[in-house]
Each structure stands twice: as structure tokens, then as C-alpha cells.
Amino acid sequence: MAVNIDAVLQAGMGDETSHLFGSSSNVGLLGLDTLAHFSRMVAVHTPGFAHVKQVFRERTIHMALTEPCLLHAMLAVASTHRASVLPSDPSYSMVAARFRHDAARMYRQQLQSPIGRHNMDVLMSTCILVGMFSFCKENIDPNESWVLSDDSSAMNWLFVQGGLRCLIELVNPWLDESIWSEAFKVASTYDFYDDHRTGREDLDHDLADVCDINDDTTEETNAYHWPLRMLCPLLRIPRHRSEEFRMTNFMGRLQPDFLSLLAAREPRALLVLAYWLALMCTSVHEWWVDARVRSECQAICIYLETHGDQRIVDLLEFPATACGYR
């Protein structure tokens, strides 16, 4: 297994990676150990992501032994998890950073090739993993958020989350043949994401008022309408219920016009996102979630206290409490 893994890793590595990991045999052994760690991770059953973990556990690990892109993404997630639970050893962070770099580079290269039935499972599996390690953050520091910094890459964690939706649209004719078919059918039972009604019925009244949504508002006339249509049913879910998959789906369905408002730090868009981040703080307890959602939610609260009008400031209590901002 170590020899096979070594061959796949070497196929996707540059000289810089080989130098970091040392000899070829060390790369194979490290890959085997890290892949075993990934296998143990997806063996942990949590209700919200059970179907996703089942596919990774039963259908993708053997596939990765011939696909450098997917293998690197698995090793990136596993090594990032290991670095997060063992922060005292900086070597784990170095290895994780390198695997993430190579996984993102190879994934980008794969997306430049024709996409179809032959590679849909590799690409969708890799996409989910890239979204996971892109979302992960090592520590809670709101000053690193795009909201409070000038770092042009600080919002990438959110931009990449829409990739899976785009891939699904591209491979839709063959989706029933995919290893992800059943898992996506489970996700599709959350039919409120297909709620495209006009107007403000069933929306939170205060948020609808702030976002200027009236009885005639549509998704085409108001960029806040669709995000609120997705958000408001989530606000009504009891916090003790496990709805992780339902919560995380929100970020992958945001449209470009709303993402542009977020990038421009538009206060109302930031408020809507803060409410979703607050839900994530209180409802999703995966290792790759907590530091990110608390950092970004605190950054938005800090920003809106100064740049939001009084209506927006009055609505900050829920996000501020959820993320621990005082």
C-alpha cells in the first residue's frame, strides 16, 4: 500500500514537495499513515453528515489510489485535522499546508479538462474535500477576516463553496450513475431550498424590512431575497436538532450578486451572513467549522457596530451572542 500510494503521490508532486518530505519511501509511508487517519475520520458517525462520510468511507478511498488529485485532497483534510488536534507540533502544519497547496493546484488543473461521466466522481469528491479544508481555520481571529482586512484572498473560503453546485449542473445527465447519487437525493429532501416564492411570506419580518422586501419582491429584483428564503427556515429549526447538512448547504447556494455585495461589505448582506454564521456556531460542531464561523461572525459584528444603521445594530444580538462577541 505504501508503495502504491508513493507512486500516486509522486505523480502529482513537484520538486519542492519531494524536498519537504525527504526520500521517496518516506513519502509513501507518510501518505499511508495520513490516509489511515482519513479512514478513521470518516468512520466516525455523526447524523448530519452520515451519508457523506459513508460515500467517502466505502466508495472513494480505493479510487484515490489511482487519482493523485483526490488522494492529495484526502491527505490535505486528514493532515489538517491532525494539525488542528496536535497544534504543538509545527511539522504537522507544514505537511498539511503542502498537501493543501498540491491538492488545490491539481484540482484546478483537472477543472481545465473536459468534465463528464468519466471524471465526475473524482471531481465531486475532490470538490467536497477542497471546500472542507478551505473552510477550516486554525484559530479565532476576526482581524483576519476580509471584512476587517485588505487581504484579497481572505474571502476564498466562501467563494469555493459554490463549486459543487456548478459541478452538479455540468454532470446532471449522468448524476444517477454517480457514487454520490444517493447522498444527493437525501440532501434534496430539504425542499425548502426550492422555495422561490415572490414576496415576504414566511420571512423574518425584521430582516425583510431591513432588506427592503415587500409583497412584490422577487429574486430578480432584490439580491437579498433568495438568501433570506434559504435562511429563515433554518432560523426556525430547534437548536438541539442535528441539521448539519441542511445548515452547510446554505453557503453553496449563494448567488454571485449576493457574494459581490458581501465582498463590498454591504451592511445588509453582512447581516444576513452573520445570522447564518450564528446558526453554524450553535448547530454544527465539526472540527473544521468552529474557528471559521466564530471569527467571521465576530468580524461582521465589529464592522456593523460602526458601519450599520441603527436597525442593523439592533438586530446584532443573536449573532453577537452566538459567536461570543461582547
LOLO-832341 format. One record per residue (C-alpha): x, y, z. Coordinates in steps of 0.1 Angstrom, whole numbers, plus 5000, padded with zeros to 4 digits. Each point is the difference from the previous one (the first is absolute). Example, Ala and Ser with C-alpha at 12.3 -4.5 7.8 and 13.67 -1.06 7.14 Angstrom:
+------+------+------+
|   px |   py |   pz |
+------+------+------+
| 5123 | 4955 | 5078 |
| 5014 | 5034 | 4993 |
+------+------+------+
//
This chain:
+------+------+------+
|   px |   py |   pz |
+------+------+------+
| 5000 | 5000 | 5000 |
| 5028 | 5024 | 5009 |
| 5017 | 4993 | 4966 |
| 4967 | 5006 | 4981 |
| 4993 | 5032 | 5019 |
| 5035 | 5012 | 4994 |
| 4996 | 4995 | 4963 |
| 4968 | 5020 | 4999 |
| 5014 | 5028 | 5021 |
| 5032 | 5002 | 4980 |
| 4979 | 5003 | 4968 |
| 4985 | 5032 | 5014 |
| 5029 | 5015 | 5018 |
| 5026 | 5027 | 4991 |
| 5036 | 5002 | 5011 |
| 4990 | 5022 | 5029 |
| 4978 | 4974 | 5015 |
| 5025 | 4972 | 4996 |
| 5026 | 5022 | 5018 |
| 4976 | 5006 | 5028 |
| 4991 | 4964 | 5006 |
| 5035 | 4986 | 4995 |
| 5005 | 4966 | 4983 |
| 4974 | 4982 | 4978 |
| 4994 | 4973 | 5026 |
| 4993 | 5027 | 5026 |
| 4973 | 5015 | 4978 |
| 4983 | 4967 | 4995 |
| 5000 | 4992 | 5038 |
| 4988 | 5034 | 5008 |
| 4972 | 4997 | 4974 |
| 4990 | 4966 | 5014 |
| 4999 | 5013 | 5036 |
| 4980 | 5031 | 4990 |
| 4976 | 4980 | 4978 |
| 4994 | 4977 | 5030 |
| 4992 | 5031 | 5021 |
| 4975 | 5011 | 4973 |
| 4984 | 4966 | 5002 |
| 4996 | 5003 | 5037 |
| 4985 | 5035 | 4997 |
| 4973 | 4989 | 4976 |
| 4993 | 4969 | 5021 |
| 4986 | 5024 | 5027 |
| 4963 | 5001 | 4997 |
| 4982 | 5033 | 5004 |
| 4963 | 5003 | 4990 |
| 5003 | 5031 | 4979 |
| 5028 | 4988 | 4977 |
| 4994 | 4963 | 5002 |
| 4993 | 4995 | 4963 |
| 5030 | 5021 | 4989 |
| 5023 | 4981 | 5023 |
| 4986 | 4967 | 4988 |
| 5009 | 5007 | 4964 |
| 5035 | 5011 | 5009 |
| 5004 | 4969 | 5022 |
| 4986 | 4975 | 4976 |
| 5005 | 5013 | 4965 |
| 5028 | 5026 | 4997 |
| 5031 | 4987 | 5018 |
| 5008 | 4973 | 4975 |
| 4993 | 5025 | 4971 |
| 5026 | 5023 | 5015 |
| 5028 | 4974 | 4995 |
| 4999 | 5008 | 4963 |
| 4991 | 5037 | 5001 |
| 5026 | 5024 | 5014 |
| 4976 | 5029 | 5001 |
| 4976 | 4981 | 5023 |
| 5027 | 4984 | 5021 |
| 5016 | 5034 | 5007 |
| 4967 | 5014 | 5010 |
| 4994 | 4972 | 5025 |
| 5035 | 5004 | 5014 |
| 4995 | 5037 | 5002 |
| 4968 | 4996 | 5021 |
| 5015 | 4973 | 5022 |
| 5033 | 5019 | 5006 |
| 4981 | 5032 | 5007 |
| 4979 | 4982 | 5026 |
| 5031 | 4985 | 5016 |
| 5017 | 5034 | 5001 |
| 4969 | 5014 | 5017 |
| 4999 | 4974 | 5028 |
| 5038 | 5001 | 5004 |
| 5009 | 5037 | 4997 |
| 5031 | 4997 | 5021 |
| 5019 | 4982 | 4971 |
| 5006 | 5025 | 4972 |
| 5011 | 4972 | 4976 |
| 4964 | 4989 | 4997 |
| 4990 | 5035 | 4989 |
| 5027 | 5000 | 4974 |
| 4990 | 4967 | 4985 |
| 4963 | 5010 | 5000 |
| 5008 | 5033 | 4983 |
| 5019 | 4982 | 4973 |
| 4973 | 4974 | 4994 |
| 4974 | 5028 | 4997 |
| 5022 | 5019 | 4976 |
| 5005 | 4970 | 4977 |
| 4963 | 4989 | 5003 |
| 4988 | 5035 | 4989 |
| 5025 | 5002 | 4972 |
| 4991 | 4965 | 4986 |
| 4962 | 5006 | 5004 |
| 5003 | 5033 | 4981 |
| 5019 | 4981 | 4972 |
| 4973 | 4973 | 4999 |
| 4972 | 5026 | 4996 |
| 5017 | 5013 | 4968 |
| 4994 | 4965 | 4984 |
| 4967 | 4989 | 4985 |
| 4975 | 4991 | 5028 |
| 4977 | 4971 | 4995 |
| 4990 | 4965 | 5011 |
| 5036 | 4988 | 5000 |
| 5012 | 5023 | 5027 |
| 4969 | 5013 | 5018 |
| 5005 | 4979 | 5031 |
| 5037 | 5010 | 5004 |
| 4992 | 5037 | 4995 |
| 4970 | 5001 | 5023 |
| 5018 | 4980 | 5028 |
| 5030 | 5024 | 4997 |
| 4977 | 5030 | 4999 |
| 4984 | 4991 | 5033 |
| 5034 | 4995 | 5017 |
| 5014 | 5032 | 4986 |
| 4970 | 5018 | 5013 |
| 5006 | 4984 | 5034 |
| 5037 | 5009 | 5004 |
| 4994 | 5035 | 4985 |
| 4974 | 5006 | 5027 |
| 5022 | 4989 | 5028 |
| 5019 | 5026 | 5020 |
| 5027 | 4994 | 5026 |
| 4989 | 5027 | 5026 |
| 4973 | 5025 | 5008 |
| 5013 | 5034 | 4988 |
| 4974 | 5024 | 4986 |
| 5027 | 5023 | 4987 |
| 5009 | 4975 | 4973 |
| 4965 | 5002 | 4985 |
| 4995 | 5017 | 4967 |
| 4976 | 5023 | 5018 |
| 5027 | 5016 | 5021 |
| 5031 | 4994 | 4977 |
| 5011 | 5009 | 4965 |
| 5011 | 4964 | 4992 |
| 4984 | 4992 | 4966 |
| 5002 | 4963 | 5007 |
| 4983 | 5002 | 5035 |
| 4966 | 4992 | 4984 |
| 5011 | 4970 | 4980 |
| 4986 | 4976 | 5027 |
| 4965 | 5012 | 4990 |
| 5005 | 5003 | 4962 |
| 5011 | 4964 | 4996 |
| 4969 | 4986 | 5017 |
| 4979 | 5005 | 4968 |
| 5022 | 4976 | 4981 |
| 4980 | 4969 | 5007 |
| 4967 | 5016 | 4987 |
| 5018 | 5009 | 4967 |
| 5014 | 4965 | 4996 |
| 4966 | 4984 | 5007 |
| 4984 | 5022 | 4973 |
| 5028 | 4989 | 4975 |
| 4996 | 4963 | 5006 |
| 4963 | 4999 | 5006 |
| 4993 | 4977 | 4970 |
| 5021 | 4972 | 5017 |
| 4993 | 5008 | 5036 |
| 4979 | 4969 | 5006 |
| 5032 | 4980 | 4992 |
| 5021 | 5018 | 5026 |
| 5012 | 4986 | 5033 |
| 4985 | 5032 | 5015 |
| 4966 | 4994 | 4985 |
| 4983 | 4987 | 5032 |
| 5017 | 5025 | 5023 |
| 4988 | 5029 | 4977 |
| 4965 | 4985 | 5000 |
| 5000 | 5002 | 5038 |
| 5011 | 5036 | 4998 |
| 4972 | 5008 | 4975 |
| 4974 | 4991 | 5026 |
| 5007 | 5034 | 5015 |
| 4975 | 5014 | 4975 |
| 4998 | 5035 | 5016 |
| 5031 | 5008 | 4979 |
| 4977 | 4998 | 4970 |
| 4977 | 5027 | 5015 |
| 5001 | 5028 | 4975 |
| 4968 | 5018 | 5010 |
| 4995 | 5037 | 4994 |
| 4996 | 5024 | 5029 |
| 5007 | 4997 | 5037 |
| 4977 | 4973 | 5012 |
| 5017 | 4978 | 5026 |
| 5031 | 5023 | 5001 |
| 5012 | 5015 | 5033 |
| 4982 | 5033 | 5001 |
| 5029 | 5020 | 5014 |
| 5025 | 4987 | 4975 |
| 4976 | 5004 | 4972 |
| 4994 | 5037 | 5010 |
| 5037 | 5007 | 5001 |
| 5005 | 4984 | 4966 |
| 4971 | 5020 | 4985 |
| 4980 | 4969 | 4991 |
| 4963 | 5006 | 4994 |
| 4972 | 4978 | 4986 |
| 5011 | 5005 | 4964 |
| 5037 | 4993 | 5005 |
| 5016 | 4973 | 4979 |
| 5035 | 4985 | 4998 |
| 5006 | 5019 | 4968 |
| 4991 | 5034 | 5016 |
| 5017 | 4996 | 5034 |
| 5033 | 4981 | 5006 |
| 4991 | 4994 | 5037 |
| 4968 | 4982 | 4992 |
| 5015 | 4965 | 4992 |
| 5024 | 4999 | 5029 |
| 4972 | 5009 | 5024 |
| 4978 | 4973 | 4984 |
| 5027 | 4975 | 5009 |
| 5009 | 5015 | 5034 |
| 4966 | 5005 | 5016 |
| 4989 | 4963 | 5001 |
| 5034 | 4993 | 5016 |
| 4993 | 5025 | 5027 |
| 4968 | 4980 | 5010 |
| 5019 | 4967 | 5005 |
| 5003 | 4992 | 5037 |
| 5037 | 5003 | 5010 |
| 5001 | 4965 | 5016 |
| 4992 | 4983 | 4966 |
| 5028 | 4988 | 4979 |
| 4997 | 5017 | 4966 |
| 5037 | 5004 | 4990 |
| 4995 | 4992 | 4963 |
| 4971 | 5023 | 4998 |
| 5019 | 5029 | 5016 |
| 5031 | 4997 | 4979 |
| 4980 | 4998 | 4967 |
| 4993 | 5037 | 5004 |
| 5035 | 5012 | 4991 |
| 5002 | 4979 | 4969 |
| 4968 | 5015 | 4986 |
| 5008 | 5037 | 5003 |
| 4998 | 5018 | 4966 |
| 5028 | 5022 | 4985 |
| 4980 | 5033 | 5005 |
| 4997 | 4993 | 5038 |
| 5037 | 4990 | 5002 |
| 5009 | 5032 | 4983 |
| 4981 | 5020 | 5027 |
| 5019 | 4981 | 5027 |
| 5033 | 5007 | 4983 |
| 4991 | 5037 | 5000 |
| 4991 | 4998 | 5038 |
| 4964 | 5010 | 4994 |
| 4985 | 5001 | 5035 |
| 4967 | 4983 | 4992 |
| 5017 | 4971 | 4982 |
| 5025 | 4997 | 5029 |
| 4971 | 4999 | 5025 |
| 4983 | 4971 | 4981 |
| 5033 | 4981 | 4999 |
| 5006 | 5007 | 5037 |
| 4967 | 4983 | 5008 |
| 5010 | 4969 | 4981 |
| 5034 | 5000 | 5017 |
| 4982 | 5002 | 5034 |
| 4980 | 4970 | 4991 |
| 5032 | 4981 | 4990 |
| 5015 | 5010 | 5034 |
| 4971 | 4985 | 5019 |
| 4991 | 4970 | 4978 |
| 5030 | 4986 | 4982 |
| 5028 | 4985 | 5021 |
| 5024 | 4985 | 4975 |
| 5037 | 5007 | 5005 |
| 5004 | 5021 | 4968 |
| 4972 | 5024 | 5009 |
| 5003 | 5017 | 5033 |
| 5030 | 5023 | 4996 |
| 4988 | 5013 | 4966 |
| 4965 | 5007 | 5009 |
| 5008 | 5017 | 5033 |
| 5028 | 5021 | 4984 |
| 4979 | 5012 | 4971 |
| 4969 | 5007 | 5021 |
| 5020 | 5020 | 5026 |
| 5016 | 5020 | 4971 |
| 4966 | 5008 | 4986 |
| 4987 | 5011 | 5034 |
| 5030 | 5023 | 5005 |
| 4995 | 5015 | 4965 |
| 4962 | 5005 | 5002 |
| 5002 | 5017 | 5034 |
| 5017 | 5029 | 4982 |
| 4987 | 4997 | 4964 |
| 4965 | 4987 | 5005 |
| 4969 | 5022 | 5006 |
| 4982 | 4997 | 5033 |
| 4975 | 4975 | 4986 |
| 5029 | 4977 | 4992 |
| 5018 | 5006 | 5033 |
| 4968 | 4991 | 5018 |
| 4999 | 4966 | 4982 |
| 5035 | 4990 | 5010 |
| 4991 | 4985 | 5033 |
| 4996 | 4964 | 4987 |
| 5032 | 4999 | 4979 |
| 5020 | 5017 | 5027 |
| 4988 | 4976 | 5027 |
| 5005 | 4969 | 4979 |
| 5036 | 5008 | 4990 |
| 5011 | 5013 | 5035 |
| 5004 | 5037 | 4990 |
| 4996 | 5025 | 5027 |
+------+------+------+
//
